[in-house]
Structures are given as structure tokens and as C-alpha cells.
Amino acid sequence: MEKVLKGTFNVDGSANNPRHMVNAILLPEDWVGTIDPNTINIQLTPIGYVQDLVVDKIEWGRKIVLKSCNAANIHCYYTITAQVAEVAQAA
């Protein structure tokens, strides 16, 4: 089984989403302890202009820190998937 999180991210927080921090996306509370952090997969799609987006780091399997290599403001769609822990262990 897999969990999926989709959304739009703005570095200025204009998406008005409590999961968005200054340059990070927080995974939902129900993911903590239920997913295998080693199976987190992140897809970033820039909106409007080239941003050279990368995932800078994943902290504690909970916080996804984004970075723009060309110092552009981050405005993108994201899809985050992860395997549920029991499924990952059985595979």
C-alpha cells in the first residue's frame, strides 16, 4: 500500500496551507510512524518559469526541505509518495 500527497507549493506561503513552512513541506501527522521513510519519493514540477528545483534534505522522515539552485522563488506542484511501513518490510 502507498500513501500519496499532492499539492501546490509557494515559497512565500501564499498557498495558505499549514503544512507549508518557509522552504519546506511537512508530511501529514497520519504519515508519521506509518510510512517507511526510506521509500519517500518526491516529484516537483515548476510553475511558470525554470527554477532548478531540488530536494535539499528530508528531516526525520517528516519535513521535506526544497531548494532552488538558481535562487528563484519556489512555485511548484508536488507529488509525494511513500510505502506504508508493513508493506515495505514484507517486500
JOZIMO-V891046 format. One record per pair of residues at least 4 apart in sequence whose C-alpha atoms are under 8 Angstrom apart, sorted by the first residue. I is the first residue (numbers start at 1). J is the second residue. Records with the same first field share a line. If there is no record, write none. Layout:
BEGIN
I=J  J
END
This chain:
BEGIN
1=83  84  87
2=81  82  83  84
3=31  35  81  82  83  84
4=79  80  81  82
5=79  80  81
6=77  78  79  80
7=77  78  79
8=15  75  76  77  78
9=13  15  20  74  75  76  77  78
10=14  15  73  74  75  76
11=21  22  23  73  74  75
12=22  73
13=17  20  21  22
16=20
19=25  26  27  28
20=24  25  26
21=25  26
23=65  66  67  74
24=63  64  65  66
25=63  64  65  66
26=62  63  64
27=31  32  62  63  64
28=32
30=34
31=35
32=61  62
33=85
34=84  85
35=39  82  83  84  85
36=40  82  83  84  85  88
37=61  82
39=81  82  83  88
40=61  80  81  82  83
41=80  81  82
42=55  78  79  80  81
43=78  79  80
44=53  54  76  77  78  79
45=76  77  78
46=50  51  53  74  75  76  77
47=75  76  77
48=75
51=68  69  70  71  72  73  74
52=68  69  70
53=66  67  68  69  74
54=66  67  68  69
55=64  65  66  67
56=64  65  66  67
57=64  65  66
58=62  63  64  65
59=63  64  65
67=71  74
68=72  73  74
83=87  88
84=88
85=89
86=90
87=91
END
